[in-house]
């Protein structure tokens, strides 16, 4: 029988618990989906570049990314981006465009129902 190995990062484990708890309490399937994607193996999740945010998200939109944001590309519109991790360059580019780069935990606390949040994976 295969042994299941859980996540070792305590910050990630706390976030997963909080995401699942909020998803159940507020009937928000968005947060359950984010938790499911964060539980995947690291090699099966591709990081998201700033250029993808530019292509996919509309100006003023709130986006949740279950993973890491990297700085490749340019961003010309203000977005609120919640992610598990940001590269320093990506955080700078998001802020330079007039947006905000927040942790998933902060995004979860500000929008527990998940209304107005788009999942970008």
Biotite code that builds the C-alpha atoms (Angstrom):
import biotite.structure as struc

atoms = struc.array([
    struc.Atom([0.000, 0.000, 0.000], chain_id="A", res_id=1, res_name="UNK", atom_name="CA", element="C"),
    struc.Atom([1.367, 3.425, -0.973], chain_id="A", res_id=2, res_name="UNK", atom_name="CA", element="C"),
    struc.Atom([2.135, 5.812, 1.841], chain_id="A", res_id=3, res_name="UNK", atom_name="CA", element="C"),
    struc.Atom([0.844, 9.349, 1.404], chain_id="A", res_id=4, res_name="UNK", atom_name="CA", element="C"),
    struc.Atom([3.360, 12.022, 2.215], chain_id="A", res_id=5, res_name="UNK", atom_name="CA", element="C"),
    struc.Atom([1.881, 15.353, 3.250], chain_id="A", res_id=6, res_name="UNK", atom_name="CA", element="C"),
    struc.Atom([3.297, 18.791, 2.715], chain_id="A", res_id=7, res_name="UNK", atom_name="CA", element="C"),
    struc.Atom([6.277, 19.704, 4.891], chain_id="A", res_id=8, res_name="UNK", atom_name="CA", element="C"),
    struc.Atom([6.082, 23.522, 4.697], chain_id="A", res_id=9, res_name="UNK", atom_name="CA", element="C"),
    struc.Atom([4.244, 24.650, 7.871], chain_id="A", res_id=10, res_name="UNK", atom_name="CA", element="C"),
    struc.Atom([3.078, 27.889, 6.216], chain_id="A", res_id=11, res_name="UNK", atom_name="CA", element="C"),
    struc.Atom([1.551, 25.908, 3.349], chain_id="A", res_id=12, res_name="UNK", atom_name="CA", element="C"),
    struc.Atom([-0.110, 23.439, 5.728], chain_id="A", res_id=13, res_name="UNK", atom_name="CA", element="C"),
    struc.Atom([-1.718, 26.291, 7.707], chain_id="A", res_id=14, res_name="UNK", atom_name="CA", element="C"),
    struc.Atom([-2.909, 27.905, 4.483], chain_id="A", res_id=15, res_name="UNK", atom_name="CA", element="C"),
    struc.Atom([-4.430, 24.642, 3.223], chain_id="A", res_id=16, res_name="UNK", atom_name="CA", element="C"),
    struc.Atom([-6.338, 24.187, 6.484], chain_id="A", res_id=17, res_name="UNK", atom_name="CA", element="C"),
    struc.Atom([-7.598, 27.767, 6.377], chain_id="A", res_id=18, res_name="UNK", atom_name="CA", element="C"),
    struc.Atom([-8.622, 27.478, 2.701], chain_id="A", res_id=19, res_name="UNK", atom_name="CA", element="C"),
    struc.Atom([-10.635, 24.310, 3.321], chain_id="A", res_id=20, res_name="UNK", atom_name="CA", element="C"),
    struc.Atom([-12.213, 25.721, 6.485], chain_id="A", res_id=21, res_name="UNK", atom_name="CA", element="C"),
    struc.Atom([-13.276, 28.917, 4.694], chain_id="A", res_id=22, res_name="UNK", atom_name="CA", element="C"),
    struc.Atom([-14.559, 26.992, 1.672], chain_id="A", res_id=23, res_name="UNK", atom_name="CA", element="C"),
    struc.Atom([-16.850, 24.935, 3.920], chain_id="A", res_id=24, res_name="UNK", atom_name="CA", element="C"),
    struc.Atom([-17.978, 27.834, 6.114], chain_id="A", res_id=25, res_name="UNK", atom_name="CA", element="C"),
    struc.Atom([-18.803, 30.212, 3.257], chain_id="A", res_id=26, res_name="UNK", atom_name="CA", element="C"),
    struc.Atom([-19.786, 27.640, 0.622], chain_id="A", res_id=27, res_name="UNK", atom_name="CA", element="C"),
    struc.Atom([-17.014, 28.976, -1.620], chain_id="A", res_id=28, res_name="UNK", atom_name="CA", element="C"),
    struc.Atom([-15.798, 26.309, -4.047], chain_id="A", res_id=29, res_name="UNK", atom_name="CA", element="C"),
    struc.Atom([-13.098, 28.701, -5.300], chain_id="A", res_id=30, res_name="UNK", atom_name="CA", element="C"),
    struc.Atom([-11.066, 28.274, -2.112], chain_id="A", res_id=31, res_name="UNK", atom_name="CA", element="C"),
    struc.Atom([-11.486, 24.478, -2.165], chain_id="A", res_id=32, res_name="UNK", atom_name="CA", element="C"),
    struc.Atom([-10.142, 24.500, -5.720], chain_id="A", res_id=33, res_name="UNK", atom_name="CA", element="C"),
    struc.Atom([-7.165, 26.658, -4.689], chain_id="A", res_id=34, res_name="UNK", atom_name="CA", element="C"),
    struc.Atom([-6.413, 24.223, -1.842], chain_id="A", res_id=35, res_name="UNK", atom_name="CA", element="C"),
    struc.Atom([-6.617, 21.233, -4.181], chain_id="A", res_id=36, res_name="UNK", atom_name="CA", element="C"),
    struc.Atom([-4.162, 22.854, -6.601], chain_id="A", res_id=37, res_name="UNK", atom_name="CA", element="C"),
    struc.Atom([-1.740, 23.784, -3.808], chain_id="A", res_id=38, res_name="UNK", atom_name="CA", element="C"),
    struc.Atom([-1.741, 20.177, -2.595], chain_id="A", res_id=39, res_name="UNK", atom_name="CA", element="C"),
    struc.Atom([-0.431, 18.909, -5.911], chain_id="A", res_id=40, res_name="UNK", atom_name="CA", element="C"),
    struc.Atom([3.169, 17.903, -6.317], chain_id="A", res_id=41, res_name="UNK", atom_name="CA", element="C"),
    struc.Atom([5.454, 20.863, -6.912], chain_id="A", res_id=42, res_name="UNK", atom_name="CA", element="C"),
    struc.Atom([6.706, 19.562, -10.261], chain_id="A", res_id=43, res_name="UNK", atom_name="CA", element="C"),
    struc.Atom([3.151, 19.347, -11.646], chain_id="A", res_id=44, res_name="UNK", atom_name="CA", element="C"),
    struc.Atom([2.391, 23.043, -11.049], chain_id="A", res_id=45, res_name="UNK", atom_name="CA", element="C"),
    struc.Atom([3.794, 25.578, -13.481], chain_id="A", res_id=46, res_name="UNK", atom_name="CA", element="C"),
    struc.Atom([4.641, 29.032, -12.139], chain_id="A", res_id=47, res_name="UNK", atom_name="CA", element="C"),
    struc.Atom([2.701, 31.932, -13.661], chain_id="A", res_id=48, res_name="UNK", atom_name="CA", element="C"),
    struc.Atom([4.524, 34.825, -15.316], chain_id="A", res_id=49, res_name="UNK", atom_name="CA", element="C"),
    struc.Atom([3.479, 38.461, -15.205], chain_id="A", res_id=50, res_name="UNK", atom_name="CA", element="C"),
    struc.Atom([2.920, 38.269, -18.961], chain_id="A", res_id=51, res_name="UNK", atom_name="CA", element="C"),
    struc.Atom([0.117, 35.733, -18.363], chain_id="A", res_id=52, res_name="UNK", atom_name="CA", element="C"),
    struc.Atom([-1.559, 38.182, -15.987], chain_id="A", res_id=53, res_name="UNK", atom_name="CA", element="C"),
    struc.Atom([-1.344, 40.829, -18.719], chain_id="A", res_id=54, res_name="UNK", atom_name="CA", element="C"),
    struc.Atom([-2.935, 38.521, -21.317], chain_id="A", res_id=55, res_name="UNK", atom_name="CA", element="C"),
    struc.Atom([-5.677, 36.943, -19.230], chain_id="A", res_id=56, res_name="UNK", atom_name="CA", element="C"),
    struc.Atom([-6.833, 39.359, -16.516], chain_id="A", res_id=57, res_name="UNK", atom_name="CA", element="C"),
    struc.Atom([-8.825, 42.544, -17.059], chain_id="A", res_id=58, res_name="UNK", atom_name="CA", element="C"),
    struc.Atom([-7.869, 45.844, -15.456], chain_id="A", res_id=59, res_name="UNK", atom_name="CA", element="C"),
    struc.Atom([-9.010, 46.138, -11.845], chain_id="A", res_id=60, res_name="UNK", atom_name="CA", element="C"),
    struc.Atom([-9.613, 42.403, -11.500], chain_id="A", res_id=61, res_name="UNK", atom_name="CA", element="C"),
    struc.Atom([-8.710, 40.314, -8.458], chain_id="A", res_id=62, res_name="UNK", atom_name="CA", element="C"),
    struc.Atom([-6.792, 37.154, -9.328], chain_id="A", res_id=63, res_name="UNK", atom_name="CA", element="C"),
    struc.Atom([-5.834, 34.160, -7.175], chain_id="A", res_id=64, res_name="UNK", atom_name="CA", element="C"),
    struc.Atom([-2.806, 32.108, -8.245], chain_id="A", res_id=65, res_name="UNK", atom_name="CA", element="C"),
    struc.Atom([-2.164, 28.835, -6.409], chain_id="A", res_id=66, res_name="UNK", atom_name="CA", element="C"),
    struc.Atom([1.582, 28.887, -6.784], chain_id="A", res_id=67, res_name="UNK", atom_name="CA", element="C"),
    struc.Atom([4.340, 31.337, -7.586], chain_id="A", res_id=68, res_name="UNK", atom_name="CA", element="C"),
    struc.Atom([4.340, 34.461, -9.739], chain_id="A", res_id=69, res_name="UNK", atom_name="CA", element="C"),
    struc.Atom([7.499, 35.121, -11.766], chain_id="A", res_id=70, res_name="UNK", atom_name="CA", element="C"),
    struc.Atom([8.632, 38.402, -13.343], chain_id="A", res_id=71, res_name="UNK", atom_name="CA", element="C"),
    struc.Atom([8.865, 37.446, -17.019], chain_id="A", res_id=72, res_name="UNK", atom_name="CA", element="C"),
    struc.Atom([6.950, 39.946, -19.156], chain_id="A", res_id=73, res_name="UNK", atom_name="CA", element="C"),
    struc.Atom([5.354, 43.331, -18.630], chain_id="A", res_id=74, res_name="UNK", atom_name="CA", element="C"),
    struc.Atom([2.193, 44.428, -16.841], chain_id="A", res_id=75, res_name="UNK", atom_name="CA", element="C"),
    struc.Atom([0.337, 47.598, -17.824], chain_id="A", res_id=76, res_name="UNK", atom_name="CA", element="C"),
    struc.Atom([-2.874, 47.342, -15.785], chain_id="A", res_id=77, res_name="UNK", atom_name="CA", element="C"),
    struc.Atom([-3.657, 47.523, -12.098], chain_id="A", res_id=78, res_name="UNK", atom_name="CA", element="C"),
    struc.Atom([-4.547, 44.122, -10.639], chain_id="A", res_id=79, res_name="UNK", atom_name="CA", element="C"),
    struc.Atom([-4.906, 42.676, -7.175], chain_id="A", res_id=80, res_name="UNK", atom_name="CA", element="C"),
    struc.Atom([-2.943, 39.433, -7.269], chain_id="A", res_id=81, res_name="UNK", atom_name="CA", element="C"),
    struc.Atom([-3.010, 36.863, -4.489], chain_id="A", res_id=82, res_name="UNK", atom_name="CA", element="C"),
    struc.Atom([-0.427, 34.086, -4.685], chain_id="A", res_id=83, res_name="UNK", atom_name="CA", element="C"),
    struc.Atom([1.454, 31.713, -2.424], chain_id="A", res_id=84, res_name="UNK", atom_name="CA", element="C"),
    struc.Atom([4.791, 33.240, -3.455], chain_id="A", res_id=85, res_name="UNK", atom_name="CA", element="C"),
    struc.Atom([6.110, 36.084, -5.596], chain_id="A", res_id=86, res_name="UNK", atom_name="CA", element="C"),
    struc.Atom([9.523, 36.685, -7.043], chain_id="A", res_id=87, res_name="UNK", atom_name="CA", element="C"),
    struc.Atom([10.916, 40.093, -6.078], chain_id="A", res_id=88, res_name="UNK", atom_name="CA", element="C"),
    struc.Atom([10.712, 41.284, -9.679], chain_id="A", res_id=89, res_name="UNK", atom_name="CA", element="C"),
    struc.Atom([7.102, 40.180, -10.078], chain_id="A", res_id=90, res_name="UNK", atom_name="CA", element="C"),
    struc.Atom([6.087, 41.987, -6.892], chain_id="A", res_id=91, res_name="UNK", atom_name="CA", element="C"),
    struc.Atom([7.779, 45.171, -8.178], chain_id="A", res_id=92, res_name="UNK", atom_name="CA", element="C"),
    struc.Atom([6.113, 44.954, -11.609], chain_id="A", res_id=93, res_name="UNK", atom_name="CA", element="C"),
    struc.Atom([2.649, 44.457, -10.117], chain_id="A", res_id=94, res_name="UNK", atom_name="CA", element="C"),
    struc.Atom([3.107, 47.430, -7.786], chain_id="A", res_id=95, res_name="UNK", atom_name="CA", element="C"),
    struc.Atom([4.607, 49.594, -10.576], chain_id="A", res_id=96, res_name="UNK", atom_name="CA", element="C"),
    struc.Atom([1.470, 48.983, -12.655], chain_id="A", res_id=97, res_name="UNK", atom_name="CA", element="C"),
    struc.Atom([-0.657, 50.311, -9.780], chain_id="A", res_id=98, res_name="UNK", atom_name="CA", element="C"),
    struc.Atom([-1.788, 46.941, -8.483], chain_id="A", res_id=99, res_name="UNK", atom_name="CA", element="C"),
    struc.Atom([-1.175, 45.071, -5.279], chain_id="A", res_id=100, res_name="UNK", atom_name="CA", element="C"),
    struc.Atom([0.557, 41.760, -4.609], chain_id="A", res_id=101, res_name="UNK", atom_name="CA", element="C"),
    struc.Atom([-0.906, 40.044, -1.547], chain_id="A", res_id=102, res_name="UNK", atom_name="CA", element="C"),
    struc.Atom([-0.566, 36.618, 0.002], chain_id="A", res_id=103, res_name="UNK", atom_name="CA", element="C"),
    struc.Atom([-3.318, 34.068, -0.525], chain_id="A", res_id=104, res_name="UNK", atom_name="CA", element="C"),
    struc.Atom([-4.008, 34.237, 3.205], chain_id="A", res_id=105, res_name="UNK", atom_name="CA", element="C"),
    struc.Atom([-4.649, 37.996, 3.021], chain_id="A", res_id=106, res_name="UNK", atom_name="CA", element="C"),
    struc.Atom([-6.848, 37.558, -0.050], chain_id="A", res_id=107, res_name="UNK", atom_name="CA", element="C"),
    struc.Atom([-8.774, 34.806, 1.722], chain_id="A", res_id=108, res_name="UNK", atom_name="CA", element="C"),
    struc.Atom([-9.388, 37.083, 4.719], chain_id="A", res_id=109, res_name="UNK", atom_name="CA", element="C"),
    struc.Atom([-10.540, 40.004, 2.558], chain_id="A", res_id=110, res_name="UNK", atom_name="CA", element="C"),
    struc.Atom([-12.844, 37.934, 0.301], chain_id="A", res_id=111, res_name="UNK", atom_name="CA", element="C"),
    struc.Atom([-13.955, 34.811, 2.218], chain_id="A", res_id=112, res_name="UNK", atom_name="CA", element="C"),
    struc.Atom([-16.922, 34.181, -0.106], chain_id="A", res_id=113, res_name="UNK", atom_name="CA", element="C"),
    struc.Atom([-14.640, 34.266, -3.136], chain_id="A", res_id=114, res_name="UNK", atom_name="CA", element="C"),
    struc.Atom([-16.912, 36.727, -4.935], chain_id="A", res_id=115, res_name="UNK", atom_name="CA", element="C"),
    struc.Atom([-15.081, 38.744, -7.562], chain_id="A", res_id=116, res_name="UNK", atom_name="CA", element="C"),
    struc.Atom([-11.953, 36.578, -7.429], chain_id="A", res_id=117, res_name="UNK", atom_name="CA", element="C"),
    struc.Atom([-10.749, 34.818, -10.568], chain_id="A", res_id=118, res_name="UNK", atom_name="CA", element="C"),
    struc.Atom([-8.684, 31.642, -10.303], chain_id="A", res_id=119, res_name="UNK", atom_name="CA", element="C"),
    struc.Atom([-5.671, 31.662, -12.599], chain_id="A", res_id=120, res_name="UNK", atom_name="CA", element="C"),
    struc.Atom([-3.835, 28.381, -12.732], chain_id="A", res_id=121, res_name="UNK", atom_name="CA", element="C"),
])
